[in-house]
């Protein structure tokens, strides 16, 4: 019997990168085992350098190989399991999906820094520091462009669920926590992501966690 791949993740309440890989694999129907290692604990210090060459999550162990970085993991699954349909079939549309996924991977630093992912909290109006509104405007534009130009045939950015949706899911979570409202198209898309059974399962697990990571909790001055 072939061993199932193992996905190493961090705390579900805080780990946005873990969510990207986990959600993408779950929605795509990939059968895997999940191993959660609490962030910034003695267990983390001991295990993270072993399961990942970067000592970060997520990391996927599949057979004799380790794949790290959320986008790398999802690309690996898309290549090895084309039946998962994790990218649009059309080459030109796929290029756009990759472009917005990479923009998410490397961008929006102001929003990420000011609005850390925290599934347990409701913090309306918090985190609106310099540069955050610019990031929100750009994300709103991405959601609108993808939904109106490429989203026919489904409720996701490119119609059916793709890697692009997995990449933006933690942003949707942040917008829920900090009560960020977009335009009608963006709001409807966020509702689609939050309504995913897999997303609800992630939230349920996050709400049950007892760990607190102080650096990801906003203080009174934020």
C-alpha positions in Angstrom: 0.0 0.0 0.0 1.4 3.3 -1.1 2.1 5.8 1.8 0.1 9.0 1.7 1.9 12.3 1.5 2.4 14.2 4.7 1.7 17.9 5.0 3.4 19.7 7.8 1.6 22.9 8.9 1.6 25.4 11.7 -1.2 26.7 14.0 -4.4 27.0 12.0 -5.3 30.2 13.8 -2.2 32.1 12.5 -0.4 30.2 9.7 -1.6 31.8 6.4 1.0 29.9 4.4 -0.2 26.6 5.9 -3.8 27.4 4.9 -2.8 28.0 1.3 -1.3 24.5 0.8 -3.8 22.7 3.1 -6.9 24.3 1.4 -5.6 23.7 -2.1 -4.9 20.0 -1.4 -8.2 19.5 0.4 -10.4 21.1 -2.3 -8.5 19.3 -5.0 -9.3 16.0 -3.3 -5.7 15.0 -2.5 -5.5 12.3 0.1 -2.8 13.3 2.7 -1.9 13.1 6.3 -1.6 16.3 8.3 1.0 17.0 11.0 0.6 20.3 12.9 3.7 21.5 14.8 2.9 24.5 17.1 4.7 27.6 16.0 7.6 29.0 18.1 7.6 26.2 20.7 10.3 23.8 21.8 8.6 21.2 19.5 8.8 23.6 16.6 12.5 24.4 17.3 13.3 20.6 17.3 11.2 19.5 14.3 11.0 22.4 11.8 14.6 22.1 10.6 14.0 18.3 10.1 10.8 18.4 8.0 11.7 21.5 6.0 15.0 22.8 4.6 13.9 26.4 5.4 12.5 25.4 8.9 9.2 26.9 7.8 5.7 25.7 7.0 4.1 24.3 4.9 6.2 21.4 3.8 5.0 18.3 1.9 6.8 15.0 2.3 5.8 12.7 -0.6 7.7 9.4 -0.8 11.4 10.2 -0.8 11.1 13.9 -1.5 10.2 17.1 0.4 8.5 20.0 -1.4 8.4 23.3 0.5 6.7 26.7 0.0 2.9 26.7 -0.5 3.0 27.7 -4.1 5.7 25.0 -4.8 3.6 22.4 -3.2 0.5 23.3 -5.1 2.4 23.5 -8.4 3.8 20.0 -7.7 0.3 18.6 -7.2 -1.0 20.4 -10.3 1.9 18.8 -12.3 1.7 15.3 -10.8 -2.1 15.2 -10.6 -3.5 17.1 -13.6 -7.0 15.6 -12.7 -7.1 18.0 -9.8 -7.6 20.9 -12.2 -5.6 23.3 -10.0 -4.8 25.6 -12.9 -7.1 26.7 -15.8 -6.7 24.6 -18.9 -6.4 27.5 -21.3 -2.8 28.6 -21.6 -3.5 32.3 -21.6 -5.9 32.2 -18.7 -3.4 30.0 -16.8 -0.8 32.6 -17.3 -3.0 35.2 -15.6 -3.8 32.8 -12.8 -0.1 32.3 -12.2 0.5 36.0 -12.4 -2.0 36.9 -9.7 -0.8 33.9 -7.5 2.8 35.1 -7.7 1.7 38.7 -7.0 0.0 37.4 -3.8 3.1 35.3 -3.0 5.5 38.2 -3.1 3.4 41.3 -2.5 1.0 43.1 -0.2 3.5 43.4 2.6 1.7 46.3 4.2 -1.5 44.4 4.6 0.2 41.2 5.8 2.2 43.1 8.4 -0.6 45.2 9.8 -3.3 42.6 9.6 -1.9 39.2 10.7 -4.2 36.3 10.2 -6.2 35.5 13.3 -9.2 33.3 12.8 -10.3 33.6 16.4 -10.6 37.4 16.5 -13.0 40.1 15.3 -11.0 43.3 15.0 -13.1 45.7 12.9 -11.2 48.9 11.9 -7.9 47.7 13.2 -4.7 47.4 11.2 -5.3 50.3 8.8 -1.7 51.4 8.7 0.1 53.2 5.8 0.0 51.2 2.6 -2.8 48.9 3.7 -5.6 50.7 1.8 -3.5 50.6 -1.4 -3.1 46.9 -1.0 -6.9 46.5 -0.4 -7.6 48.5 -3.6 -5.3 46.3 -5.7 -6.8 43.1 -4.3 -10.3 44.4 -5.0 -9.2 45.0 -8.6 -7.7 41.5 -8.9 -10.9 39.9 -7.6 -13.1 42.0 -10.0 -10.9 41.5 -13.0 -10.6 37.7 -12.5 -14.3 37.2 -11.7 -15.6 39.3 -14.6 -13.1 38.3 -17.3 -12.2 34.7 -16.4 -14.8 33.5 -13.8 -17.5 32.1 -16.0 -18.7 28.7 -15.1 -18.2 28.9 -11.4 -17.9 31.2 -8.4 -14.1 31.3 -8.0 -11.5 33.6 -9.6 -11.2 31.5 -12.7 -14.5 29.7 -12.6 -13.6 26.5 -10.8 -11.4 26.4 -7.7 -7.7 26.9 -8.6 -4.3 27.6 -6.9 -5.2 31.3 -7.2 -8.1 30.9 -4.8 -5.9 29.0 -2.4 -3.3 31.8 -2.5 -5.9 34.5 -1.7 -7.8 32.5 0.9 -5.8 33.9 3.9 -6.5 37.4 2.6 -10.2 36.7 2.7 -9.7 35.4 6.2 -7.9 38.7 7.1 -10.7 40.7 5.6 -13.2 38.8 7.7 -11.2 39.4 10.9 -10.7 43.1 10.3 -14.2 43.7 8.7 -12.9 44.9 5.4 -15.6 45.5 2.8 -14.9 45.4 -0.9 -17.2 46.0 -3.9 -20.2 43.7 -4.5 -18.1 41.4 -6.7 -15.3 41.1 -4.1 -17.8 40.6 -1.3 -19.5 37.8 -3.1 -16.2 36.1 -3.9 -15.2 36.3 -0.2 -18.5 34.7 0.8 -17.7 31.9 -1.7 -14.3 31.2 -0.1 -15.6 31.4 3.5 -18.5 29.0 2.6 -16.2 26.3 1.4 -16.7 23.2 3.7 -12.9 22.9 3.8 -12.5 26.5 4.9 -15.2 26.0 7.6 -13.3 22.9 8.8 -10.1 25.0 9.1 -11.9 27.6 11.1 -13.4 25.1 13.4 -9.9 23.7 14.1 -8.4 27.1 14.6 -11.1 28.1 17.1 -10.4 25.0 19.1 -6.6 25.7 19.4 -5.3 27.0 22.7 -1.9 28.2 21.6 -1.3 32.0 21.6 1.5 33.5 19.4 2.1 36.9 20.9 3.8 38.4 17.8 0.6 37.7 15.7 -1.7 39.4 18.2 -2.3 43.1 17.8 -1.6 45.2 20.9 -3.5 48.3 22.0 -1.5 50.6 19.8 -2.1 48.9 16.5 
